[in-house]
Amino acid sequence: MKKKNWQIKLGIFLMIFSGVFFGATFIIPLFELPTKTKVILSTTSIVLMEVVFWSGGLLVGKELFAKYKKQLNPKNWFKTKTTTK
C-alpha cells in the first residue's frame, strides 16, 4: 500500500511538473539567443513535457490519469456540471 501511495504522489507531481516545460516553450523565444538555439530548446522542451506527463500518467494508473487529464483539458475548465433527475 505504501509503495502505491508514493507512486501516485510522484505521478501527480510529474504531471503537474510537466507544466514547467510547457511554460518554458513560451518563454524561450523571449531570450536573446540565436534562432537555431531557440528552435532546439523549444522543441526539446515540448518533448520533455510530453515524456514527463506520460511518465506521471503511467505511475498514477489508468483511472486516475484519465481523471486528471480531463481536469487539465482547457475545454473542461468553464463547463458547468449538469445533474440528471
Steps between C-alpha positions, in 0.01 A plus 500: 500500500776746587679423175186591304454818704840646409457393137174689477649810666804490271277451197282799589811709563642405159174582326493844662875554450457446126337843500842653567625370167180619332552849641866496398390447142344848504781668695795369296428723195527808722870437571768657285630179348568396141188380320640150457555471876148624574348241266706218652418604857128542428479162329690335783270664752189367324644149480600506868154625593337205326743245645460631856120522471456148365751360752286646776195350333657156507575534870152611608311237304234500234199621699673780689688610187175531304350707784792745515532517122134602478551768766811636328321538165423872449173415324364367830604789724186712468237234447230474758408161629155386397299288735248246387176453686 
